[in-house]
Amino acid sequence: MIEFDSVTKIFQEKDRVFTALSDISLSISKGEAFGIAGKSGAGKSTLLRMINALEEPTSGTVTIEDTTLNNVNKIHLRSLKKRTGMVFQQFNLLYNKTVAENVHLPLELHNHPTHLTVEEALHFVGLKDKKDQYPSQLSGGQKQRVGIARALITRPDILLCDEPTSALDQNTTEEIVQVLKKAHKAFDMTIVVVTHDLLVIKALCQRAAVLENGELETIIDVSQSNKQTADRPYYERAIEVLGSD
């Protein structure tokens, strides 16, 4: 469903040239929960932003359902974006709007004929009783649940999650992972999760790509291994935590 073919992304800032991604090739199947793991600066978020056409490759192609994003016209691109939901690291809520108003925002931007109601979306994430409150009245975990409800209200085919738990404590992280797992099952969508937290990928994803310095080190079939991490390179720890016994 989502395919990267020899994708390289180079940024130029003044006199500095920086290669964020180098010759990345991978495929994500329809309905899969796929992780993108790596330390800060590995290129994870750049890779994710290409799926939503927020970044364009310097070379190579990104294809979604046989549509190459490099060459797509604006009307078709808008249609693809309508079918993609996004969950952000810092929630991206509007603090002058209520919970219900925040969740409703995507429906104001585009027409979605098969969308959920605000009440259905909030019920799904366990926040129906918070609909008239404001984000400043919520905990971090509740704010992220609002962000997930906002992403789900359009019933997206693809859900992109950019470090969805990095601003949360461990207990709240586990709760958010469970909400995302429930959403993956209930809505039969493709989920792509970017995170440096290997345990989030282990709990949520079926496969994971491991990036180091903009390069794809490996793609791992995620198992239920209980091995412990040690103070070793990220790539080795990813193999140990996510790989087979």
N, C-alpha and C positions, 0 to 999 in steps of 0.2 A: 504493500500500500504506500509506504514512504521509502524512497530510495535515494541514497547519496552515491554519486558516481564520481570518484576522483575529485572531490571538492577541496579546493584551497581558498582560504580567505586571508587577504593581506590588507592591513590597515596602514595608512600613512598619516602621521601626525607631525607637521612641520618637517624637520629633517630626519625623523625617525620612521623606519619601516618595520612593521611588526607582523609576523605571520601567526595569526590566531589558530588557523587550521591548515594542515598540510596533507593533501592527497587522501582525504577520507572517503572510504567506500563502505557502505553498510545498508542493510534492508530491514525494515520494521513491518511485520505482518499486520494485516487488518485484525483488529480485536486484541492485539497483544498489549501486555504491560511491559514496557521497555525502559530500562534505566540507562542513564548516561552518567558515569561516575568519574571523578577526578578531583584533584586538589584545586584550590583557587588559581585561576589563570591557565587552566588546562585547555580551555576552549569550549567548555560545556554549554554555556549560555549562548555563545555565538552559534553553535550547532543548532540549538533549540530555536533561536530567532530565525534561522533559515527556513524552518518548517512553516513558520507563520509569515514568511516573506518579508520580515522586518530587516533582514540582511540579505544581500545577494552575493553569490560566490564570485571570487575573482576569476576562478576557472572551475570547470566541472559543472555538474548539473544536480539539481534537487527535483525529484519527481514525486507527485502525489496522485495516486489513482490514474496513472498514465498521462498526467498533465505535467509537463516540465515547467517549473515556476519561472525559469530564466526568460522564457519567451511568451508567457501567458498575457493575454490582454487584461485591461483593468476590470472589465465586467466579470470575466471568469475568475479573476483573482479575488474580487469582492465576494463571489459565491463561495469560493473555497474558504475564505476567512470567516464567513458566516457559520460554517460548519466546524469551526475550531474554537474551543474554549481555552482560557488561560487562567492559571492560578499562580499568584506572584509571591515572592519572598516576603515583601513588606505589606502585603494585603491589598494595597492600592484602593482603599475605600475613601469615599467622600465624606468628610466628617460633619458637613453641614446638612447631610441627608440621613434619614432614618435607615435602619437595616432593610426594611421593605423597599425603600426607594433605591438603595444601592443594588439590591438584587434585581430590581426591575430595569436597571439602566440598559442592558444589552437589547431589550425589546424596544427601547426608544430609538436605538441607532439603526436597526435593520428589522425587516419583516421576517418573522420566524413562524411559519404556519403550524408547526407541531410542537411549540414550546410548552414548558410546564407553566403553571401559575406560580406566583410568588409564594403562596401558601404551600403548594406542593414542594417547591424547592427548599423552603425553610423547614418544613416537616422532615424532609429527607435528611437534613444535616442536624436535626434536633434543636432547632432554634425558632420554632413557630411562635413561642411565647415572647420572643425578643423583637418582633417585627417593628414595634413602635419606638424602640430605643435607638440611641445614636452610638456610633462606633466608640466614642470616648467612654461609654458606660460598659464596654465589653472587655473581657480578658483577651489575651493574645490568641488563645485557641479558638475562642468564639469569633474573633475577627476573621481568622482563617476559614472557619466554617461558613461565614458570610461570603467570603471570597469564592469558596467552592460552590455554594448555592448560586451565586451570580454566574459562575461558569457553566453550571449544569442547566440553568433555566432554558437555554436554547436547545437542549438535547443534542450536544455536539457529537460529531463522529470522531473527533480527535480532541483529547484533553492534554494540554501542555502544562507541566508543573515545573516552575523554576525555583529550586531550593524551597519547597513549600513548608519545610519544618525547621529551617535553620534559625528562625527567630524564636523558637519555642523550647520549653524544657522537655526532658525525656518522657515524662508521663503524658504530656499534651501531644508530643510527637507521635506516640503510639496511638492516641485517639484519632489524630488526623489521618494516619496511615489506614486505620480501620475504616474511616469514612471514604477514603479514596478506593479502598478495596471493594467496599459495598457499591460504590458508584460504578466501578469497572464492571462488576457483575450485573448490576441492575440495568445499565444503559448500553451494554454490549459495544463499548467504544474502545478505540485505541488510546492508550495512555502512554505518554513519554515523560519520564521523571528525571530531571537534572538534580543531582545532589552530590555532595562530598561524603555524605553519611552512608556508609556501606550497609548498615543495618536497616535503613529505610528501604534501600533497593532489595535487600534480602527478603524483607517482609512483604513487599509489594509486587516485585517484578518477576517476570519469567526469564528474561535475558537482560544482559547489561553490557554496554560498550565501556571500556576503560580508556580514558584519554590521559596522555602525559605530554605536556608542552605542545599541545596542538596536534599530536599524532595519535592515531588509533593503535593502542598496544594489543588489545585482544577483545573478543566478544565472548562473554561467559554465559553458559547455561546455569542459571541460578539454582542452587540446591538448598537443602535444609541443614547444611553442615553447621556444627556447633563449635568449630575451632575458634580459638582465641587469637586476637591480633597481637602483634609485637611491634617494636620500634624498628620497622624495616621500610623500604620504599613502598609507596602507595600501591604500585602495580602488584607487588608481591603480596601485600595484605589483601588486596581485592581478590586475587586468586584464591587465597586461603579462606576468606570469609564467604565469598560467593560461589566458589567452585565446588566440585564434588568431593566427597570424602575419599 
